[in-house]
Amino acid sequence: MTVPARYGLGPIKVTAIADGKVDMVAALTGSGYSVSGCSGGGGVSSAGGGGVGFSCSEGPAATINNAMSLKVVDILDAAAVLRIEPAG
């Protein structure tokens, strides 16, 4: 899914939905990257080439780059409902 440039990420691609988590990757378009607040022990890892990978469970929204709020609203078998909006 494409997100506004002000969020500092290129399109977000869901790579897996399993074990109550949604795994995603995105290219970085800014000079830095931060994520906080993924429930269920969400984490961040370098995906090389200016990209990042992150994993979030259902629950409280994660804040990405202090600009974007990403919430996993529901996970239904091999599909997930995500809510993305400005942080704050």
Phi, psi and omega in degrees: 000140180277138178239156179302143182304329182296346178278350176079014180232150169281194179304142177265130179244127175281124182258336180197149172228108183198154175054035177076015180230154173245119178264134184223156173227154177203149174279146175274136176248351179250186184270349181220174180207137175212149175216140175212150171093007174294129177282165177069025177076033178305150183216176182229140173218152178288134177256008180071158177062029179077025179241167179224156173237143177212158185224129181227147175259171173300146177137208183303150181290146172270149174252124182246128180055028182052022184229331187236138174256127179235120182236131171274106184281318184202146174240124183236097182051252183259019179228155178220150174255119180247145175240122179240130179205169177300143177289151174100000000 
